[in-house]
């Protein structure tokens, strides 16, 4: 993805810049392992402080992201231009946990109030200054 932006300049983003950009979009991709195989699913989300929150009424596949005591996941979001080229991309690595009630997010999470919360451990991002 980084090689097809023409003659654009690549800017490495600071963690605060990454959080600001992450908070400006509502769709990303959750990556985790299920049965020792990688799984990546698109999903809507909210940024709540330094946590990524994904409302989930979904079953087994999504709960696999939070199985075990050390459920390390990846989460990625980006913004594309009108030609489908990335203008910026942010990648989060963190520990995921399933919460059966998300009272602070009750207006957004599914009717049962369950959500996956990713505590951000590492965040990095890149932005393209001039996409041609």
DAMOMO-V108525 format. One record per backbone hydrogen bond with DSSP energy under -0.5 kcal/mol. CO is the residue of the C=O (numbers start at 1). NH is the residue of the N-H. If there is no record, write none. Layout:
# DAMOMO-V108525
co=[CO;CO]
nh=[NH;NH]
This chain:
# DAMOMO-V108525
co=[1;2;5;5;9;9;10;11;13;14;15;16;17;18;19;21;22;26;28;29;29;30;31;32;34;37;39;41;43;46;46;47;48;50;51;51;52;53;53;54;59;59;60;62;63;64;70;71;73;74;75;76;77;79;79;81;85;87;88;89;90;91;92;93;93;94;95;97;97;98;99;102;103;105;105;110;113;114;114;115;115;116;116;117;117;118;118;119;122;124;125;126;127;127;130]
nh=[4;5;8;132;11;129;12;127;125;18;19;20;21;22;23;24;25;45;43;31;76;41;74;39;37;34;32;30;28;48;53;49;51;120;48;53;118;46;55;116;62;63;64;65;66;67;72;96;94;31;92;29;90;87;88;84;81;128;79;126;77;124;75;121;122;73;119;99;117;100;115;105;106;108;109;113;102;56;110;99;117;54;118;97;119;52;120;95;93;91;13;89;11;129;132]
